[in-house]
Amino acid sequence: MGNIGNENAVRRIDIPSNSSSPNKETRLSRDLSSSPHRPDYMDDASMIRRAAGKIPHICIVGAGVAGLRCADVLLQHGVKVTILEARNRVGGRLCQSNALGHLVDLGPNWIHGTDDNPVLELAKETKTVTMNWDGRQSVFDNQGNHVPDEDAAENIEHVWGIIEQAMKHSNEESATIPAEKSLYDFFAEQVVKLFPEQDAKAKEKQQTILQMAEMWGAFVGSTIQTQSLKFFWLEECIDGENLFVASTYNKVLEKIAKPALEKATVLFGQKVKRIISDEKADEADGKARVSVEIEGQGSMEFDEVVMTAPLGWLKRNTDAFVPSPPVRFKQAVANLGYGQLDKVYITFPSAFWETQTTNEATSSPTASHDLSKPNVTATTAPIHQSSSPDDHPINATHYPGFTHWTHPTYTPTTNPAFWNQEAVNLAGLPGNNAHPTLLFYTFGPTSLHIASLLSYSPPDTHTALLSTFFEPYFSRLPGYDAKHPECKPKAVLATAWANDELAGWGSYTNFQTGLQAGDQDVEVLRQGIPERGVWVAGEHCAPFVALGTVTGAWWSGEGVGRRVVSAWGLGEKRV
């Protein structure tokens, strides 16, 4: 997140450019070539400021990727910029922690697509280590037994085959698909077609595929039962590879933040309470257009305000805008979904699962996807194989990069709803970036459950609580011995964005059943309320191929910056 957002950036599908879908080029390419990259929507006279020669003072609420990029664009055109950030740091949900004894990303881990992706260029410039996982996946069934590689590979191919069909169907038939129809409904129809026999074996196979399909929740932060089929096409992403950021995003963040920290006024600990627009203000008279009230700090006045708070925050705070936003704007905020996408890092004294490198679970790829299949820029399905000399391929002697525990019915005490679990093997990272850590991605009900555990228990109990919850899963890995000290968690770190007000109590925009006009809702948020001096930026306002991603936040901030520059007639300096 896919993601900004909660930060895992687990999302997005890409149908290759040779897709048979007739709508992709018209809908997605046209969108990518216009807003929010360029100062579009400028045909609206209410957006044109009529204060020739005045240098505006712009407030940016939030020092995340969108806010920092917007500031950079504005500063390059001589605009006076003040950033109000409620946290004591920059980055928003793009941030790191050293609490485990080694640096890890609390936010996004991925670069979503490599074709003309500015974030990839930033990674190259900063010598950030990226890598491509080799596609091997280890799968455990609902009894906690390891699934033979051949069977797991076949099941995974079925899952991604249906995903591909669903994406094509959504692209071509979005207008006629009922709003209440979910991706799960589509799966249920397709497994019957795949295994039409009525015997017990066929029904068991159908059930297995449906259970494995639950992993889709980790891509969008919500369950597959609530993923809109009608707007599944909005999960498409930039073409190219999906790269895991092995050395973390810290150097990229430093580069993104540098212009703002050097040239803008950045005020930390400033929690914005209300944004009050003076609709009668006339820039020619030099009167401030917008007043920003800061909790416990009074108020400040600006010519324009760029709001970059997450969608989840907007959902609970539309009354923070005075006068009340237009009805269509409030509808868009309410209509779009917002997931709970979190992660839990569990570090051990050593990577005990790496002690057996020739067992059946590691001897052959569990999934090796064809490049004609959908490319999921997510945590659990690295479809493309490494082809760039700049990428760091995985060492095949390592345990597989991804492990899935499907519908674990053997955990009735800690997981009575049998939520799927999945983890990434960080011991398989290249060189000095490897460490004996399992990264568990959680979503929806699992994230909310863990957030509740952490919220209602003392901090000194968190390691024990989380170790108990995840022990039924990591204990199934090869080399595990409950009595051996190397198999006992040394440190545990949970993101718990679902508890974080400034993250919007969750992470990443998604598209849920019942949605009637999702693409239009995104466009309404991109538009913002410029006639009142209020602009909106963030992953929820990105081009359709970058929603919920770091790249999306970057492009959105850049687009708003250019629109503000154009509105004030400050030129077209290249940014």
C-alpha positions in Angstrom: 0.0 0.0 0.0 -0.1 0.0 -0.5 0.5 1.3 0.7 1.0 5.1 2.7 -2.2 4.1 4.0 -1.8 1.7 6.7 1.3 1.2 5.2 1.7 -2.1 3.9 0.8 -1.2 0.5 -0.5 -4.5 -0.1 -2.6 -4.0 -3.1 -3.2 -3.4 -6.7 -3.5 -5.6 -9.7 -2.1 -4.9 -13.1 -3.5 -6.4 -16.3 -0.6 -6.3 -18.8 -0.8 -3.8 -21.6 -1.8 -6.4 -24.1 -4.9 -7.2 -22.1 -7.9 -8.0 -24.2 -10.0 -5.5 -22.1 -11.2 -2.8 -24.4 -11.7 -0.4 -21.5 -8.3 -0.3 -20.0 -6.7 2.1 -22.4 -9.6 4.5 -22.4 -10.3 4.5 -18.7 -6.9 4.0 -17.0 -4.5 5.5 -19.5 -6.6 8.6 -20.0 -6.7 9.0 -16.3 -3.0 8.6 -15.9 -2.3 11.2 -18.6 -4.4 13.8 -16.9 -5.3 14.4 -13.3 -3.8 14.5 -10.8 -0.5 14.8 -12.7 -1.4 18.0 -14.5 -3.2 21.2 -13.5 -6.5 19.9 -14.8 -9.9 21.2 -13.9 -8.6 24.7 -14.5 -11.5 25.5 -16.8 -13.4 26.3 -13.6 -13.1 30.1 -13.2 -13.6 29.8 -9.4 -10.2 28.2 -9.2 -8.3 31.1 -10.9 -6.9 33.5 -8.4 -6.9 37.2 -9.5 -4.1 38.6 -7.4 -1.4 39.1 -10.0 2.0 39.4 -8.5 1.1 38.2 -5.1 3.1 35.3 -3.6 0.5 33.2 -1.8 0.9 31.6 1.6 -0.2 28.0 1.4 -0.8 25.7 4.4 -0.3 21.9 4.0 -2.0 19.8 6.6 0.2 16.7 7.0 3.8 16.0 6.3 3.3 12.6 4.7 4.4 11.8 1.1 1.6 13.8 -0.5 2.2 16.8 1.7 6.0 16.8 1.2 5.8 16.4 -2.5 3.2 19.2 -2.8 5.5 21.4 -0.7 8.4 20.7 -3.0 6.4 21.7 -6.1 5.1 24.9 -4.5 8.5 25.9 -3.1 10.1 25.5 -6.6 7.7 28.3 -7.7 8.5 30.7 -4.9 5.4 30.0 -2.9 5.5 30.5 0.9 4.7 27.1 2.5 3.8 26.2 6.1 3.3 22.5 7.0 1.2 21.7 10.0 2.0 18.1 11.2 0.3 16.6 14.2 3.1 14.0 14.8 6.6 14.9 15.9 8.1 13.7 12.6 7.6 13.7 8.8 6.5 10.8 6.7 3.0 10.1 8.0 2.4 6.4 7.5 5.7 6.1 5.6 8.0 5.6 8.6 10.5 3.2 10.2 11.2 1.8 13.7 14.4 0.3 15.3 12.5 -1.2 18.2 13.5 -4.8 17.1 17.2 -3.9 17.0 17.1 -3.5 13.2 15.3 -1.0 11.0 11.9 -2.0 9.6 9.2 -0.2 7.7 6.0 0.4 9.7 4.4 1.6 6.5 4.8 0.4 2.9 7.3 -2.3 2.1 6.7 -2.3 -1.7 7.3 -0.3 -4.9 4.1 -1.0 -6.9 5.1 -1.3 -10.6 8.3 -0.2 -12.2 7.2 1.4 -15.5 7.7 5.2 -15.3 7.4 5.0 -11.5 9.0 8.1 -9.8 9.3 6.2 -6.5 11.6 3.6 -8.2 13.7 6.5 -9.5 14.0 7.8 -5.9 15.0 4.3 -4.7 17.8 4.2 -7.4 19.0 7.7 -6.6 19.3 6.9 -2.9 20.8 3.4 -3.5 17.9 1.8 -1.7 18.1 -2.0 -1.9 15.1 -3.5 -3.6 14.4 -7.1 -4.5 12.1 -9.5 -6.3 10.9 -12.6 -4.4 11.2 -15.7 -6.5 7.6 -16.8 -6.2 8.0 -19.7 -3.9 5.2 -20.0 -1.3 4.6 -22.5 1.5 1.0 -23.3 2.3 -0.6 -25.0 5.4 -4.1 -26.4 5.4 -6.8 -25.8 8.0 -5.4 -28.5 10.2 -1.9 -26.9 10.2 -0.5 -29.5 7.9 2.0 -28.5 5.2 0.3 -28.9 1.8 2.5 -30.7 -0.8 4.1 -28.2 -3.2 2.4 -29.6 -6.2 -1.1 -29.4 -4.7 -0.4 -25.9 -3.3 0.9 -24.7 -6.7 -2.2 -26.0 -8.5 -4.5 -24.3 -6.0 -2.7 -21.0 -6.2 -2.9 -21.1 -10.0 -6.7 -21.6 -9.7 -7.0 -18.6 -7.3 -5.0 -16.3 -9.6 -6.8 -17.6 -12.7 -10.1 -16.6 -11.1 -8.6 -13.2 -10.1 -7.6 -12.7 -13.7 -11.1 -13.5 -14.9 -12.6 -11.2 -12.3 -10.4 -8.3 -13.3 -11.3 -8.8 -17.0 -15.0 -9.1 -16.2 -14.9 -5.9 -14.0 -13.1 -4.0 -16.7 -15.5 -5.0 -19.4 -18.8 -5.2 -17.6 -18.5 -2.8 -14.7 -21.6 -0.8 -15.8 -23.9 -3.9 -15.6 -22.4 -5.6 -12.5 -24.7 -5.3 -9.5 -23.2 -3.0 -6.8 -23.8 -5.6 -4.1 -21.9 -8.4 -5.9 -18.6 -9.2 -4.3 -15.3 -10.7 -5.5 -16.2 -13.7 -3.3 -19.5 -14.2 -5.1 -17.6 -14.3 -8.4 -15.2 -16.9 -6.9 -18.1 -19.0 -5.7 -19.5 -19.1 -9.2 -16.2 -20.0 -10.8 -15.2 -22.8 -8.5 -18.4 -24.6 -9.5 -17.4 -24.3 -13.1 -13.9 -25.5 -12.4 -15.1 -28.5 -10.4 -18.7 -29.2 -11.6 -18.9 -32.8 -10.2 -21.1 -33.2 -7.2 -18.9 -35.8 -5.4 -17.2 -35.1 -2.1 -13.8 -34.6 -3.8 -15.0 -31.8 -6.0 -16.8 -30.1 -3.2 -13.6 -30.3 -1.1 -11.6 -28.8 -3.9 -14.2 -25.9 -4.3 -14.0 -25.2 -0.6 -10.1 -25.2 -0.6 -10.0 -22.6 -3.4 -12.6 -20.5 -1.6 -10.5 -20.6 1.6 -7.3 -19.7 -0.2 -9.1 -16.8 -1.9 -9.5 -15.3 1.6 -5.8 -14.1 1.2 -7.2 -11.3 -1.0 -8.1 -9.4 2.1 -4.4 -8.7 2.8 -4.3 -6.8 -0.5 -7.0 -4.3 0.4 -7.4 -4.4 4.2 -10.9 -5.9 4.1 -12.4 -9.3 3.5 -13.0 -10.7 0.0 -16.7 -10.8 0.9 -16.8 -7.0 0.9 -14.6 -6.4 -2.2 -16.7 -4.8 -4.9 -16.6 -6.8 -8.1 -18.1 -3.8 -9.9 -15.1 -1.7 -9.1 -12.5 -4.4 -9.0 -10.9 -2.8 -12.0 -9.8 0.0 -9.7 -7.3 -2.4 -8.1 -5.2 -2.3 -11.3 -1.7 -0.9 -11.0 1.3 0.4 -12.8 2.9 -2.1 -15.2 6.2 -3.8 -14.4 7.8 -5.5 -11.5 6.8 -5.5 -7.9 9.8 -4.7 -5.7 10.2 -5.3 -2.0 12.1 -2.5 -0.4 14.7 -4.6 1.4 16.6 -1.8 3.1 13.5 0.1 4.1 12.1 3.4 2.7 14.2 5.5 5.1 16.6 7.0 2.5 13.7 7.7 0.1 11.8 9.4 2.8 14.8 11.6 3.7 15.1 12.6 0.0 11.4 13.4 -0.3 11.4 15.4 2.9 14.6 17.4 2.3 13.1 20.4 0.3 10.3 21.0 2.8 12.6 20.7 5.9 15.1 23.1 4.3 12.8 25.7 2.7 9.3 25.5 4.3 8.1 26.3 7.8 7.4 22.9 9.3 5.5 22.9 12.6 5.2 19.6 14.5 2.7 18.8 17.2 0.0 20.9 15.4 -3.3 19.0 15.3 -5.7 20.7 13.0 -9.2 21.0 14.5 -11.1 23.1 11.9 -10.6 24.7 8.5 -12.8 27.8 8.0 -13.1 29.2 4.6 -14.1 32.8 3.9 -16.0 32.5 0.7 -16.2 36.3 0.4 -12.5 36.8 0.6 -11.0 38.6 -2.4 -7.3 37.8 -3.1 -6.9 41.2 -4.8 -7.6 42.9 -1.4 -4.9 40.8 0.2 -7.4 39.2 2.6 -6.7 35.7 3.9 -8.9 33.1 2.3 -8.8 30.3 5.0 -8.3 30.1 8.7 -6.9 27.0 10.3 -7.7 26.3 13.9 -5.1 24.2 15.8 -6.0 22.3 18.9 -4.8 24.2 21.9 -2.8 26.6 19.7 -5.2 29.2 18.4 -5.5 29.7 14.6 -3.5 30.7 11.6 -4.5 32.3 8.3 -3.6 31.3 4.8 -4.5 31.9 1.2 -5.0 28.2 0.5 -5.0 24.9 2.4 -4.0 21.5 1.1 -5.5 18.8 3.2 -3.6 15.5 3.1 -5.2 13.6 6.0 -6.1 10.0 5.3 -9.5 9.1 4.0 -10.3 7.4 7.3 -9.7 10.7 9.1 -11.9 12.6 6.6 -14.7 10.1 7.2 -14.9 11.0 10.9 -14.2 14.7 10.5 -16.1 16.2 7.6 -17.5 18.7 10.1 -14.0 20.0 10.5 -14.6 22.0 7.3 -16.6 25.2 7.7 -18.9 25.8 5.9 -20.0 22.2 5.5 -18.5 20.7 2.4 -20.7 20.3 -0.7 -23.0 17.3 -0.6 -21.2 15.5 -3.4 -17.9 15.8 -1.6 -19.3 14.3 1.6 -20.9 11.5 -0.4 -17.6 10.6 -2.0 -15.9 10.5 1.4 -18.6 8.3 2.8 -18.9 6.1 -0.3 -15.2 5.0 -0.6 -14.0 2.1 1.6 -11.1 2.3 4.1 -9.4 -0.8 5.2 -7.5 -2.0 8.3 -4.2 -3.2 7.0 -1.5 -3.8 9.6 1.6 -5.8 10.2 3.3 -7.6 13.1 7.0 -8.2 13.1 8.2 -11.2 15.2 12.0 -11.5 15.7 13.7 -14.6 17.0 17.3 -15.2 18.3 17.9 -17.0 15.0 15.9 -18.0 11.9 15.1 -21.6 13.0 13.0 -22.1 9.9 16.1 -21.7 7.8 17.8 -24.7 9.3 16.2 -27.1 6.9 16.8 -26.0 3.3 16.2 -29.2 1.4 12.8 -30.2 2.8 9.8 -30.5 0.6 8.6 -27.1 1.6 11.6 -25.4 0.1 12.7 -27.7 -2.7 10.5 -26.3 -5.5 8.5 -23.2 -6.3 5.0 -23.3 -4.9 3.9 -20.8 -7.5 5.5 -19.7 -10.7 3.3 -17.3 -12.4 3.2 -16.5 -16.1 3.7 -12.8 -17.0 0.3 -12.9 -18.7 -1.3 -13.2 -15.3 -2.4 -10.3 -13.2 0.4 -8.7 -11.4 -0.5 -8.1 -7.7 1.6 -5.5 -6.1 1.0 -6.9 -2.7 2.6 -8.7 0.2 1.7 -12.2 -0.7 1.8 -12.8 -4.4 4.9 -11.6 -6.2 4.0 -12.7 -9.7 6.8 -11.3 -11.8 10.3 -12.7 -11.7 13.3 -10.4 -11.4 14.6 -9.2 -14.8 16.5 -6.1 -13.9 20.2 -6.1 -13.0 19.4 -3.5 -10.3 17.1 -6.0 -8.5 18.4 -8.3 -5.9 17.0 -11.8 -6.5 16.2 -14.1 -3.6 18.6 -16.9 -2.7 16.7 -20.1 -3.5 18.3 -22.0 -0.6 16.2 -19.9 1.8 12.8 -21.0 3.1 10.1 -19.6 0.7 9.5 -15.9 1.0 5.7 -16.3 1.7 3.8 -18.7 4.0 0.0 -19.0 4.2 -2.1 -20.7 6.8 -5.5 -21.1 5.3 -8.7 -21.2 7.5 -6.9 -22.5 10.6 -9.6 -24.4 12.4 -7.0 -25.8 14.8 -6.9 -22.5 16.7 -10.3 -22.2 18.3 -9.1 -20.4 21.4 -6.9 -17.6 19.9 -8.6 -17.5 16.5 -12.2 -18.8 16.7 -13.2 -17.2 13.4 -10.3 -19.1 11.6 -8.9 -16.0 10.0 -6.3 -16.7 7.4 -2.7 -15.8 8.3 0.3 -15.1 6.2 4.0 -14.1 6.8 7.0 -13.0 4.8 10.4 -14.5 5.5 12.7 -11.6 6.2 15.7 -13.9 6.8 15.6 -14.3 3.0 16.4 -10.6 2.3 19.8 -10.0 0.6 23.0 -9.4 2.4 23.0 -7.3 5.6 19.3 -6.6 5.2 18.4 -10.2 6.3 17.3 -10.7 9.9 15.6 -13.6 11.8 12.2 -12.0 11.5 8.7 -13.1 10.3 6.5 -10.3 9.0 2.9 -11.1 9.5 0.4 -9.1 7.4 -3.0 -8.7 8.9 -6.2 -7.2 7.7 -9.8 -6.4 8.6 -11.1 -8.4 11.5 -7.6 -9.7 12.5 -6.2 -6.2 12.5 -9.1 -5.0 14.6 -8.7 -7.9 17.0 -5.0 -7.3 17.5 -5.6 -3.5 17.8 -8.1 -4.2 20.6 -5.7 -6.5 22.4 -3.0 -3.9 22.4 -5.4 -1.1 23.3 -6.8 -2.8 26.4 -3.6 -4.3 27.8 -0.4 -2.9 29.4 2.5 -2.4 27.0 4.7 -4.8 28.9 2.3 -7.6 28.1 2.1 -7.0 24.3 5.0 -9.3 23.4 3.4 -12.2 25.2 -0.1 -11.5 23.9 1.1 -11.4 20.3 3.4 -14.3 20.6 0.5 -16.4 21.9 -1.7 -15.3 19.0 0.8 -16.1 16.3 2.4 -19.2 17.9 0.0 -21.7 16.2 1.4 -20.5 12.9 5.1 -20.0 13.3 5.2 -23.3 15.3 4.3 -25.1 12.1 7.5 -24.0 10.3 10.4 -26.4 9.9 13.0 -26.5 12.7 10.5 -25.4 15.4 11.0 -26.8 18.9 8.9 -25.4 21.6 11.6 -26.1 24.2 14.4 -24.5 22.2 15.3 -20.9 23.1 16.0 -20.1 19.5 12.3 -20.7 18.7 11.0 -18.2 21.3 10.2 -14.7 20.1 12.9 -12.2 21.1 10.9 -9.1 20.2 7.5 -8.3 18.7 6.4 -5.0 17.0 2.9 -4.3 15.8 1.9 -1.3 13.8 -1.7 -1.1 15.1 -2.7 1.6 12.6 -6.3 0.6 13.4 -5.8 2.4 16.8 -4.2 5.5 15.3 -6.4 8.6 14.8 -3.9 10.3 12.6 -3.9 7.2 10.3 -7.6 7.4 10.1 -8.0 4.3 12.3 -6.8 2.0 9.5 -5.2 2.2 6.2 -5.7 2.5 2.5 -8.7 3.3 0.3 -10.6 0.3 -1.0 -13.7 -0.4 -2.9 -16.5 -2.3 -1.2 -19.8 -3.8 -2.1 -22.6 -1.3 -2.5 -20.4 1.2 -4.2 -22.2 2.8 -7.1 -19.7 5.3 -8.6 -16.3 4.6 -7.2 -14.3 6.2 -10.0 -16.4 9.3 -9.8 -16.0 9.4 -6.0 -12.2 9.4 -6.4 -12.4 12.2 -9.0 -14.6 14.3 -6.6 -12.0 14.0 -3.9 -9.2 15.0 -6.4 -11.2 18.1 -7.3 -11.3 19.2 -3.6 -13.1 22.4 -2.8 -10.8 25.0 -4.5 -13.5 27.6 -4.7 -13.2 27.8 -0.9 -9.4 27.6 -0.9 -9.4 23.9 0.1 -7.5 21.3 -1.9 -7.2 17.6 -1.1 -4.3 15.2 -1.7 -3.3 11.7 -0.7 -3.4 8.1 -1.8 -7.2 8.3 -2.0 -6.9 11.0 -4.7 -4.3 9.3 -6.8 -4.5 8.2 -10.4 -6.5 5.0 -10.7 -3.4 2.9 -11.3 -1.8 4.1 -8.1 -4.5 4.3 -5.5 -3.3 3.2 -2.1 0.4 3.4 -2.9 3.4 5.6 -2.2 3.5 6.5 -5.8 -0.1 7.5 -5.7 0.5 9.8 -2.7 3.5 11.3 -4.6 1.6 11.9 -7.8 -1.4 13.3 -5.9 0.7 15.8 -4.0 2.5 16.8 -7.1 -0.8 17.3 -9.0 -2.3 19.5 -6.4 0.9 21.6 -6.2 0.8 22.2 -9.9 -2.9 23.1 -9.8 -2.3 25.7 -7.1 0.7 27.1 -9.0 -1.5 27.3 -12.1 -4.3 29.0 -10.2 -2.0 31.7 -9.0 -0.4 32.2 -12.4 3.1 31.4 -11.1 4.4 29.8 -14.2 5.2 26.3 -15.5 8.6 25.6 -14.1 9.5 21.9 -14.6 9.1 19.9 -11.4 
